[in-house]
Amino acid sequence: MGIVDNAVYVSGARKVEPPTLEDTYELLRDEHGMGWIGLYRPSREEIDSVAAEFSFHELAVEDTIRAHQRPKLERYGDVLFTVLRPARYLDAEERVEFGEVHVFTGADFVVTVRHAEAPNLGHVRSRLEAAPDLLSLGPEAVLYAIFDEVVDEYGPVVDGLENDIDEIEYQVFAGDPAVSRRIYELSREVIEFQRATRPLIGMLDALRSGFEKYEVDEELRRNLRDVEDHVIRVVERVEGFRLLLQNILAVNSTLVGQRQNEEMQRLTEASLLQNEEVKRISSWAAILFAPTLVGTIYGMNFEHMPELGWLFGYPFAIALMALVCATLYVVFKRRGWL
């Protein structure tokens, strides 16, 4: 069953826990208290049941069934429909998990629909039940408490993201090749976090503008303004994270380019050294080739060859080899090959 908790409150105190939704509807008519129905991934039949009893608008019902909505605040007649995107930081996986909660509030009821583990609405209910004076203010107090819980749960997420950014900065300057992917993934989480938090400023401002019209209690007004201050701080920090990640990405690109240039320079220097070695080897090969050629010709043991009977033939061959080697040496030396 998708019903997590189901209770009727009178004067801020939990009076009865109906076993079914139909019992809750009946008790609300008899007791004239406030019903708080908590649903977790409910079935279509459960959503249709509360929608029919409390006259939910069909668009709000469709949004609740489909989920994956942006944070928003919409009023349909006497029913206020609120969508919030809570988040929690998973230390083991070093990532942010986003949830979704829909809140329907009317004159004498609150219906909460969770589509993920966060936020901890059980904690919200326990906190309000421990403060009957606040709970007696009605559905507005429950909506305030849910806002407050969602915003409070943003705190560990902000701290986790900040720690991830510190680690990324170390990886960037340490030359970790995997850091680019982590920067990209963290940037996506920060953008998603912005989408969850930035609309809250406008939503709380809209609630504040209706204080007079709906005669919201003064203490509750102060509490909502405090929540709004916390939201603004979160939004500002997240905006700073996004700018910082953009700068880190630019710095990483610069450092990668520098390392590539240094590597290219080293490769170029190595290539130049190899070229110099090839020149030296080629020069000495050419110098040694000359006497080899001459010696090979005169060692061919043919009977009829020029200079074989010449008295100065041998000294002439030696001198020719030395002259060719010396000439080649001078030429290569002047060209810088040796």
Secondary structure, DSSP 8 states (H G I E B T S, - for coil): --EEEEEEEETTEEEE--SSHHHHHHHHHHH--EEEEEEES--HHHHHHHHHHHT--HHHHHHHHH----SEEEEETTEEEEEE--EEEETTTTEEEE--EEEEE-SSEEEEEESSS-S-HHHHHHHHHT-HHHHTT-HHHHHHHHHHHHHHHHHHHHHHHHHHHHHHHHHHHHT-TTHHHHHHHHHHHHHHHHHHHHHHHHHHHHHHHTTTTTT--HHHHHHHHHHHHHHHHHHHHHHHHHHHHHHHHHHHHHHHHHHHHHHHHHHHHHHHHHHHHHHHHHHHHHHHHHHHHHHHHHTS--SS-TTTT-TTHHHHHHHHHHHHHHHHHHHHHHTT--
